Amino acid sequence: MISLWFNLEIAARLARRFLFSIAVAALCSAPLLSAQSQEQRTFTPTDETPEDLPAGPGRDETFYSCTPCHGFKIVAQQGLTRAQWDDSLNWMTTKHGMNKIEGEDRKLILDYLEQHYPPRTRPGGRESPNPFLN
C-alpha cells in the first residue's frame, strides 16, 4: 500500500513537471510563432480589375498604384478631399514604402480620386458621421 502511494506521488510530481515544461515551451515559442505569422502576412490580390472602377482619365494609373498593397475597395470607401488624398499618398509613401508618385502621374491620380471618390455628404449635410468632427 505504501509503495502504491509512493508511486502515485512520483507520478503526480512527474506529471506536474511535464505540464510545467509544456507551458514554458508554449510561452517561449509564442513570440516566434507570432513573428512567423507576421512575416507570412502578405496581400493577396483579388479579382478586381480597373474596369470595376468608374471610367475616366487616370483610372488605370490609380488602380495600379493602389492595388499592389491593398484592394481597391478600401480606396473607394474613403471619400476624401483632394488635400486628404494627397496627404494619404504622402503617408503611404513615408510609412508603408509605397513608390513615390510625382509630377503628372500624381496630378492624374489625384484628379481621378477627387472626381470619383469625394467626401460623401450624410443626411443633414454632414460629411462625417461623427458630429464632433464637424
Buried (B, 14 or more C-beta within 10 A) or exposed (E): EEEEEEEEEEEEEEEEEEEEEEEEEEEEEEEEEEEEEEEEEEEEEEEBEBEEBEEEEBBBBBBEBBBEEEBBEEBBEBBBEEEBBBEBBEEBBEEEEBEEBEEEBBEBBBBBBBEBBBEEEEEEEBBEEEEEEE
